[in-house]
Amino acid sequence: MRKMLSVMMAAAIAGSLLAGCSSSTTETTAAASSAEETTTTAEETTTEAASESAAENTGNEAVVRVGGLKGPTTMGLVKLMDAAANGESENSYEFTMVTAADEMTAMVAGGKVDIALLPANVASVLYNKTNKNISVIDINTLGVLYFVSADSSVTTIDQLKGKTVYLPGKGTTPEYALRYVLSAAGLGDDDVTLEFKSEASEVASVLAEDPNAIGLLPQPFVTAALAQNEKLSIIMDLTKEWDNVQGEGSGSRLVTGVTIVNNDFLKEHEDLVDTFLQEHEASIAFTAEDPDAASELIANAEIVAKAPIAKKALPYCNITFISGDEMKTALSGYLQALYDQNPSSVGGELPNDSFYYVK
């Protein structure tokens, strides 16, 4: 019973994640759509609001307002959050964590936060819809999508031929990422059937009823599904498959979450942004080096309900820190792949070089 309650809690928490793991999948595209609506209505006031908020932080003791979605993208932030709460961080911070992607995009568009952790494609949409008034400063999460099944005979993408893959959200980033990898393997709609479900929890339900089915799920739904049925296992990592099909020197990566900054704040406080990057990198490193302590902090921050669930999910959430030219190459290649399939998924056009904060 306790095990089942933990699984149900993990699934409930998973439903609210971003970038979550893929934010969570359906939310990523929903957030992109929401970002278009939010920023279209706020477009005339965004720059003014952002300028006013930047003006509020012109003193030496400026407080950096950081916002994020409760999910993998903020798991790597918890050590910094804890340090700030104890007066041990270099910058002064104010953290806001929300569960709804549209709430955070509205905060970004309205200049209510200086720095935000968002799904990668949503950042591109906001860039296009806020008069290019944001820049991406790091990648905080790579791919979090995994193929799950009891059919251990399937270990490569080409072995999906003739199979059905269940996945959440038609017209969302998981679909685009999967189609990209399938196409690279020479597989099309006639070769692999994609069966879409409205939510990741529905895919998990299919696997519960038929373990030999193949599902494409984000963390922490993967952890929950495996805990519920010991016959299931991870048979492929979509991030690794993405990397496998990249040409030599491509550098493109499957990106889930990025960190963006309001450009008005960046102009006024570039030193604070650079310090944040250093502290963010150290916080992410802590998450990898001490998963036990990190899991406790994640649970304390109410990002995941229980520390044991967080600890099980952490190794599969691809929390990372990538900045500079490597960030630009990895993210631009990913956005190009999305744009080629659906331009609206990145805001209608690809961001130019000003989108990437590279020193």
C-alpha positions, 0 to 999 in steps of 0.5 A: 500500500505504501509503495502504491501511494508513493507511485500515485504521489509521484504521478501526481507530482509528475503531472505538474512538471516542465520542462518538466521532464519534458516539462512535462511533455504536454505542458511544453507545447501548451506553455508555448501556445500560452506564451504566444497568447500572453506575450501578444496581449502584453507586447506593448507593455512588456518592455516598459514593465521590464525597464521599470523592474530593472530600475527597481534593482539599480542599487548595489544590493539588488535582489535577483528575482528567479522564477521556475517551474516545479520539475527537473529544471529547478531540481538543480537549483535547490542548493542555491535556494538553500544557500540563499535562504541561509545567507550563504549565496553571493547574490541576494535572491528571491525565488518563485516556484510555480506549477503552471507553465502559463503562470511563469511565462506571464511573469516573464512577459510582465517583467515580474522575474529577472531570471527564469527557468523554462522549457527550451522552445518556450524561451524561443517563443518568448524571445520572438514575442517580447521584442527580443527582450530575453536572452538564454544564459544556460541549458539546465536540463537535457532530454528526459524522455525514455522508451519503457516496455517489458519487451526487452528485445527492442533496444535500437530505433530500427527495431521499432519498425512494425511497432506501436509507440504510445506517447503523450500529446500530439503536436508537442515536443516529444512527438517532434523529437521522436519523429526526428530520430525515426526519420534519421533511421529511415522510418516513417508513418508507414513503419512505426505507429504513433498512438497519442494520449492526452497525458503521460499518466494515460501512457503509464496506464497502457503500460500497466495493462499491457507491459509489452506495449512500448511507451515514450515517457518523461521522468518522473513518470518513468520512475513511477511506472517502473515502481508499479510494475517490475516487468517494465524497464527502460529499453532506450534513452531518446536523448542518447538516440538523438545524439547518435544521429547527429553528424560529426561536429554537429553539437546539437542536443535534445534540450528540455530546459534553459535559463533565460534573463530579462535583457534590461536586467542583464544590461543593468546587472551583468555582474549579477547575472555572471555570478548567478551562472557561477552559483547555478553551475555549483548548485547543479554540480552539488545535485550530481555529487550528493544526490542524498542531500539534494533529494532532501532539498528537492523534497523540502522545496516541494518540487517532488513529494518525497526524497526517495522518489526524487533520488530515484528520478535524479539520475534520469533527469539529465540535469546539467549546466551548459553555457557559452558557445556549447550552449548556443550550438546545442540549443540552436540545433535543437530549435532547428529540428523543431522549426523544421517540423512546426515553426510555431513550436519555436515562435514562428522563426528561429532566434538570431545570435542575440538570443544566446548570451555568449561571452 
